[in-house]
Amino acid sequence: MPTETVYGLAADAENAAAVARVYAAKGRPADHPLIVHVAGLDALQGWAGSVPDYARRLASELWPGPLTLVVPRGPRVGDHVTGGQPTVGLRAPDHPVAQALLAVFGGGLAAPSANRFGRVSPTDAVHVLEELGGVLVDGLDVVLDGGASRVGLESTILDCTGPHPVVLRPGAVGPADVERAGGVAVATRRSEVRAPGTLPAHYAPVARVVLAADERQARTLVGPAPEPGAAPAVGLLAPADVATPPGVVRLGAPDGDDAYARGLYRALREADALGLRSVVAVVPGGGGALATAVADRLRRAAFGSNGTATGPPFDQAPDRA
């Protein structure tokens, strides 16, 4: 199903057999929890246990939207969704097709990104068919085409089990949004909650991803131009003001953080479709929510494709106690 973030592989969250098919289709480890998608704040009953007041304020102000709240799980949530944890991640997607599906279904949908585990998330229905066409069952499974994803990156995940929320995965909703809507400061402590998309290696294409801080470093990493007549082997993903070196395939030229987020996964998929050996990506600067999220995904993609990255992925601040 489409959402504003990425496409999700959805199953009845209360049906253990259906959820098991999701894990099998993705090749996902069984202890890796899933996010349950619900219609909105009113759907929390039964899915959540004790929810802090600030979490309810966040849901009231920022749902539907790209924000997942991890809260104590309610009686409708089983171990098959949570990976055995006493918590569950809940989100209300901001997409008319997803909302219509939830309204007709009347329950919760466990819906991780519709791709093989650790690979590039799909932001278009065609990507889902390319990625999972071999495991979807004709006549049983359905791909709902809701167009290109508006945000293009997975949701922000907040651990809301303590007196202050902790960011587990950055996304379009940043700490400033959380503090404004929730009326509470984001904590700097480390959380022990397991959450989707937080492994060091994730979101990786087949092509090797190499990160650059600026145009000068990108040119160094690209290396010499290929011999005349040779097929291009390197792609460049960088802000619009970064020039493209000779013999390099330009995979994207975003003119802002929004555009970078929307085009990131499409660019990484294009690199594989073109058979490129590597992608040099200039990491966006600035401290905005989407710049932080794009940088996090790029660093995990770089780690996943070659085992190293220039700088760690987004991580929670160390415990200051």
Buried (B, 14 or more C-beta within 10 A) or exposed (E): BBBBBBBBBBBBBBBEEBBEBBBEBBEBEEEBBBBBBBBBBEBBEBBBBEBBEBBBBBBEBBBBBBBBBBBBBBEBBBBBBBBEBEBBBBBBBBBEBBBEBBEEEEBBBBBBBBBBBBBBBBBBBBBBBBBBEEBBEEEEEEBBBBEBBBBBBBBBBBBBBEEBBBBBBBBBBBBEBBBEBBEBEBBEBBBEBBBBBBBEBBBBBBBBBBBBEEBEBBBEBBBEEBEEEEEBBBBBBBBEEBEBBEBBBBBBBBEBBBBBBBBBBBBBBBBBEBEBEBBBBBBBEEEBBBBBBBBBBBBBBBBBBBEEBBEEBBEBEEEEE
